[in-house]
């Protein structure tokens, strides 16, 4: 699925939808909705998707962006027809807390790689707090960033991380990203290294590992990421998320209409307008004053009928949501 241009970095985005032809034995099919999951360390995002497939008893579960196994925090998943909303969530801005270790560079720019450079203790000790804060400033705002060589970016049809595992060196092009906030929370020193706890707010497509690498490089001592937690995606916060072990899908599911209204605002329809829109017809009416872009079209019974936007002199559906669907 593709997200239309207009996100923080103006690019198209993909969301991943995973099909499962067999529901868990004895499971009931969950209604469509959005799930907020707090992923634990050591689990892959696909582990979380597979667990939700079994618990929800549905063939279709999607995610709005993955987290590395080392990372923890917020995953946004969708079930059944609500996977169509994920396309519009992928490109939202994100917030993280992270720990950057200065004094060592690694092959993966994080703690899972091999140490490729280790600065001597005197060089590390010479990096004072003011120098760290000063080096962060150029990494804030609208910047050009070269992604990590173990990222999921495709090069010649293959993922960069797959090429790296094969020992093939790849040179990735820089990309424009926006780092809205790069705040130092704590600086801890043990002599051999400096650990910097930070908070980062950034556009979709920003690599926190690359920020750690570039900060260490600018200070001349190397750097890599030792901890990463995603705390927010757009309006969705990890404090509202469920853990995998305690997940009750039916209780945790956010209603698609509530999610769409939160993302786009709402346009209340009449019964006839809901029928017409469901049949692909245009609506001859205006958007609320000052509203631009898509808006959630809501039926009188509270159901999300679709997302509509102005095309010419009428409103046209961007995506429709079925009134009823098979399990």
Helices and strands as residue ranges (DSSP letters): E 2-3, E 13-14, E 16-19, E 33-39, H 45-56, E 60-63, E 72-79, G 80-82, H 83-86, E 94-102, E 104-106, E 115-118, H 121-125, H 129-137, E 141-146, E 154-155, E 158-159, H 160-165, E 174-189, E 194-202, H 208-219, E 223-233, E 236-237, G 238-240, E 242-243, H 249-252, H 256-264, E 266-268, H 271-278, E 295-298, E 304-311, E 314-320
